[in-house]
């Protein structure tokens, strides 16, 4: 009678997995947006919108210990830039959404209250006495993205 030892099967990422991972997100030109590689790892649940769907798609089937880098087109990452999302906001609206002593500088990321009760943010592109021009596109919209990931744990 022969006995064989089964090696444990390493879990793989599925559409509903809980993950512990390190990740880095950068524009194709190398501009780093975020990285956890020199910090504590991130935890997330697949399918909850914590990552863009195309990024989650790249993780499917990876195993614990896998370290991969993916290049995503603009359309598969954060989409194309939408010129309709560059909008003028009145000074009155700016005052409603901030403290009275807030000073705005071109390049600031400013949060606004959404009518639904949530929040959304835009980057200030220009400002004058009547208001500001804000870009509400994702900062990586219209850009190819490098997505690097190291899977630490899968539940």
C-alpha positions in Angstrom: 0.0 0.0 0.0 1.5 3.3 -1.0 0.8 6.6 0.8 1.2 9.9 -0.8 1.4 13.2 0.8 -0.8 15.9 -0.7 0.7 19.3 -0.7 -1.6 22.0 0.5 -3.2 24.0 -2.2 -2.4 27.7 -2.0 -5.6 29.8 -2.1 -6.2 31.9 -5.2 -7.9 35.3 -5.5 -11.6 35.0 -6.4 -14.3 37.6 -7.1 -15.3 37.6 -3.4 -11.9 37.1 -1.7 -10.6 39.2 1.2 -7.0 40.2 0.5 -4.0 41.5 2.3 -1.6 42.9 -0.2 1.0 45.5 -1.1 0.2 47.6 -4.1 1.6 50.5 -6.1 -0.2 52.7 -8.5 1.7 54.9 -10.9 1.1 56.8 -14.1 2.9 55.3 -17.1 5.4 58.2 -17.0 6.6 56.8 -13.6 4.8 59.4 -11.4 3.9 57.4 -8.3 0.3 58.0 -7.0 0.2 55.6 -4.1 2.3 52.7 -2.7 2.0 50.5 0.4 5.3 48.7 -0.2 7.2 50.8 2.4 4.2 50.9 4.8 1.6 48.5 6.3 -0.1 46.3 3.7 -3.6 47.1 2.6 -6.6 44.9 3.1 -9.7 44.9 0.9 -12.6 42.8 -0.2 -12.9 42.0 -3.9 -16.1 43.2 -5.6 -16.8 46.2 -3.2 -15.4 48.9 -5.4 -12.2 49.5 -3.4 -10.2 49.0 -6.6 -11.2 49.8 -10.2 -12.9 46.7 -11.8 -10.0 46.3 -14.3 -7.5 46.2 -11.4 -9.6 43.6 -9.6 -9.8 41.6 -12.9 -5.9 41.4 -12.9 -5.9 39.9 -9.4 -8.2 37.0 -10.2 -6.4 33.7 -10.0 -3.2 35.1 -8.3 -1.9 33.1 -5.3 -0.4 34.1 -2.0 3.1 35.3 -2.6 2.6 36.3 -6.2 4.2 39.6 -7.2 3.0 41.0 -10.5 3.0 44.3 -12.5 0.3 45.1 -14.9 -0.1 47.9 -17.5 -3.6 49.2 -17.9 -4.9 51.4 -20.7 -6.6 54.6 -19.7 -10.0 53.1 -20.7 -9.4 50.0 -18.5 -8.0 52.0 -15.5 -9.9 55.3 -14.8 -11.4 56.0 -18.2 -10.9 58.8 -20.6 -10.9 62.4 -19.5 -14.4 63.9 -19.7 -14.4 67.6 -20.6 -17.8 67.9 -19.0 -16.2 67.2 -15.6 -14.2 70.4 -15.8 -16.7 72.9 -14.3 -16.8 76.4 -12.8 -17.9 76.6 -9.1 -19.1 79.9 -7.7 -17.4 81.6 -4.7 -20.7 81.2 -2.8 -20.6 77.4 -3.3 -16.9 77.3 -2.3 -17.8 79.2 0.9 -20.7 76.8 1.6 -18.3 73.8 1.4 -15.4 75.2 3.5 -14.4 77.1 6.6 -14.6 80.9 6.3 -10.8 81.2 6.6 -10.0 78.7 3.9 -7.5 79.9 1.3 -7.6 78.2 -2.1 -4.5 77.6 -4.2 -4.4 76.2 -7.8 -3.7 72.5 -7.5 -5.7 72.0 -4.3 -8.0 69.0 -4.1 -11.3 70.3 -2.7 -14.1 68.1 -1.3 -17.7 69.0 -2.0 -20.9 67.7 -0.4 -23.0 65.8 -3.0 -26.8 66.2 -3.1 -27.1 62.5 -2.3 -25.2 63.1 1.0 -21.9 61.7 -0.1 -18.8 63.6 -1.1 -16.9 64.2 -4.3 -13.6 66.1 -5.0 -12.1 68.2 -7.7 -8.7 69.8 -8.4 -8.7 73.5 -8.5 -7.3 74.6 -11.9 -7.9 78.4 -11.6 -9.5 80.9 -9.3 -10.7 84.5 -9.3 -13.0 86.7 -7.3 -16.2 85.0 -8.7 -15.2 81.4 -8.3 -12.9 78.6 -9.4 -12.5 76.2 -12.3 -12.4 72.6 -11.0 -11.5 69.3 -12.7 -13.6 66.5 -11.3 -12.0 63.8 -13.4 -10.0 61.2 -11.6 -6.4 62.4 -11.5 -5.4 59.4 -13.6 -8.2 59.7 -16.1 -6.9 59.6 -19.6 -3.5 58.0 -18.6 -2.1 54.5 -18.9 -1.5 53.1 -15.4 1.1 50.8 -13.9 -0.4 48.6 -11.2 2.0 46.5 -9.1 0.8 44.1 -6.5 2.2 41.5 -4.1 -0.4 39.2 -2.6 0.3 38.5 1.1 -2.8 36.7 2.3 -6.1 35.5 0.9 -9.3 34.6 2.8 
